Amino acid sequence: MSKVIAFCGPDGSGKSTQAQLLAEKLPQDSDVAVVRPIYLLVELLGLRNSTVENTSPRRQATEGNEAWYFALLTPVVAFPYLFFTVLYLRLLSANIVVCDRYVYQTLYDVYGNHTDLLLNVFPTPDVGFLLNPNQEVLAARMSGTDTSVDMTYYQNVMTFYDRNRAKMGLTELPAEEKPREIHNKVVEHLEETLE
């Protein structure tokens, strides 16, 4: 079974950068996959990423999409989809799966504060990191659709992460540090944890 290492945090916190740096750091003979779990099963089914991105709960909320049927269907489908996606990560042929994002924020987008209860039965990664930026860093790093989201949303997301960090098994790292400094802390933690 694959070891799952996940990077979590709001948009713009540096998850993609850290996932890529870690994938490059792991030994050449390691079988490593870098994935975005929310899209994993959709891609397996042959659907395009844009299908999911264009119907994400956050995009629905910020763009006023009129897809009422999606709004009704999402809470019914989201939990089983995300649950089985996380289980599927363990079945990938790679020895190590590095998640550029995990599914926690998507759960929060769909279920809000009810996610706290769902986390009691939700699988956690073997090692998880929470990149916690201050608001100025977050705003400076955002681009595209992320900039149209009210900063209150990101404050709520970080409150959610702070409240549930232990339950999710996440080690917090300050995202305002330079990427290489954060990466060094990630590697140091993994050396201690995975030995």
C-alpha positions in Angstrom: 0.0 0.0 0.0 1.1 3.5 -0.8 2.3 6.0 1.8 0.3 9.1 1.5 1.8 12.5 2.2 -0.5 15.5 2.0 -0.2 19.2 1.8 -3.2 21.2 3.0 -4.0 24.8 3.3 -6.0 27.5 1.5 -5.4 28.5 -2.1 -2.2 30.4 -2.4 -0.5 28.8 0.6 2.2 27.0 -1.4 0.8 23.4 -1.6 1.8 22.8 -5.2 5.3 24.2 -4.7 5.9 22.0 -1.7 4.5 18.9 -3.4 6.8 19.5 -6.4 9.9 20.2 -4.2 9.2 17.0 -2.2 8.8 14.9 -5.4 12.1 16.2 -6.7 13.8 15.5 -3.3 12.7 11.9 -3.0 15.3 9.3 -4.2 15.3 8.7 -7.9 14.5 5.0 -7.4 11.4 5.9 -5.4 8.1 5.3 -7.1 6.4 8.6 -6.5 3.1 10.0 -7.7 2.1 13.6 -7.3 -1.7 13.9 -7.4 -4.6 16.2 -6.7 -7.0 13.7 -5.0 -10.2 15.5 -5.8 -9.7 15.0 -9.5 -8.3 11.4 -9.3 -11.4 9.4 -9.8 -12.9 11.9 -12.3 -9.8 11.5 -14.4 -9.9 7.7 -14.0 -13.5 7.8 -15.3 -12.3 9.8 -18.3 -13.9 13.1 -17.4 -11.9 16.3 -17.7 -10.6 18.4 -14.8 -12.5 21.4 -16.1 -15.8 19.5 -15.5 -15.0 19.4 -11.8 -13.4 22.8 -11.6 -16.4 24.5 -13.3 -18.9 22.9 -10.9 -16.9 23.1 -7.7 -19.0 24.4 -4.7 -16.7 27.4 -4.3 -17.1 28.4 -7.9 -20.9 27.9 -7.5 -20.9 30.3 -4.5 -18.6 32.9 -6.0 -20.0 33.0 -9.6 -23.7 32.5 -8.8 -24.0 29.5 -11.1 -27.6 28.6 -11.6 -27.0 24.8 -11.5 -29.5 24.2 -8.7 -29.4 20.4 -9.5 -25.7 20.4 -8.7 -26.3 22.2 -5.4 -28.8 19.5 -4.4 -26.7 16.6 -5.6 -23.3 17.6 -4.2 -23.9 16.9 -0.5 -25.2 13.4 -1.4 -22.3 12.5 -3.7 -19.4 14.4 -2.2 -18.7 12.4 0.9 -18.7 8.9 -0.7 -16.7 10.3 -3.7 -14.0 11.9 -1.5 -14.0 8.9 0.9 -13.3 6.4 -1.9 -10.9 8.7 -3.6 -8.8 8.8 -0.4 -9.0 5.0 -0.1 -8.0 4.7 -3.8 -4.8 6.7 -3.1 -3.5 3.8 -1.1 -4.0 1.4 -4.0 -2.0 3.4 -6.5 1.1 1.5 -7.8 3.4 4.2 -6.4 5.2 3.6 -3.2 4.7 7.2 -2.1 1.7 9.4 -3.1 2.3 13.1 -2.6 -1.0 15.0 -2.5 -1.0 18.5 -3.9 -4.0 19.3 -1.7 -6.0 16.7 0.2 -9.8 16.7 0.3 -10.4 18.5 3.6 -11.1 21.9 2.1 -13.5 20.4 -0.5 -15.3 18.6 2.4 -15.6 22.0 4.1 -16.8 23.7 0.9 -19.7 21.2 0.7 -20.6 20.5 4.4 -19.3 23.7 6.2 -18.9 23.2 9.9 -20.7 19.8 9.8 -17.3 18.6 8.3 -16.0 18.5 11.9 -18.3 15.4 12.5 -17.4 13.7 9.2 -13.7 13.9 10.0 -14.3 11.3 12.8 -14.7 8.6 10.1 -12.6 10.1 7.3 -9.2 8.5 6.5 -6.2 10.7 7.2 -2.9 10.8 5.3 0.1 9.0 6.8 1.8 12.4 7.1 0.1 15.7 6.6 1.2 19.3 6.5 -0.9 22.4 7.0 0.6 25.5 5.3 -0.7 28.3 7.3 -0.2 31.7 5.6 -1.0 35.1 7.1 -3.6 37.1 5.2 -1.2 39.4 3.4 0.8 36.5 2.0 -2.3 34.7 0.9 -3.7 37.8 -0.9 -0.3 38.4 -2.6 -0.1 34.8 -4.0 -3.6 34.5 -5.3 -4.5 34.7 -9.0 -7.5 34.0 -11.2 -10.7 32.8 -9.7 -9.1 32.7 -6.2 -9.0 36.5 -6.1 -12.8 36.8 -6.6 -13.4 34.9 -3.3 -14.1 37.1 -0.2 -11.2 36.8 2.2 -13.7 35.9 4.9 -14.0 32.5 3.2 -10.2 31.9 3.7 -10.4 33.0 7.3 -13.2 30.5 7.8 -11.2 27.8 6.1 -8.2 28.5 8.4 -10.4 28.5 11.4 -11.7 25.1 10.3 -8.1 23.8 9.8 -7.0 25.2 13.2 -10.0 23.6 15.0 -9.4 20.2 13.4 -5.7 20.0 12.8 -5.1 17.3 15.4 -8.0 15.2 14.1 -6.6 15.5 10.6 -3.1 14.6 11.7 -1.6 17.8 10.2 1.7 19.4 11.2 1.5 23.2 10.9 4.1 25.1 8.9 4.2 28.9 8.5 3.6 29.5 4.8 5.1 33.0 4.8 8.6 31.5 5.0 10.7 31.0 1.8 9.7 27.8 -0.1 13.1 26.2 0.5 12.9 26.8 4.2 9.5 25.2 4.4 10.7 22.3 2.2 13.7 21.7 4.6 11.2 21.5 7.5 9.0 19.1 5.5 12.0 16.8 4.8 13.2 16.9 8.4 9.7 16.0 9.7 9.5 13.1 7.2 12.8 11.7 8.1 11.7 11.6 11.8 8.2 10.3 11.0 8.7 7.7 8.3 11.7 5.9 9.7 
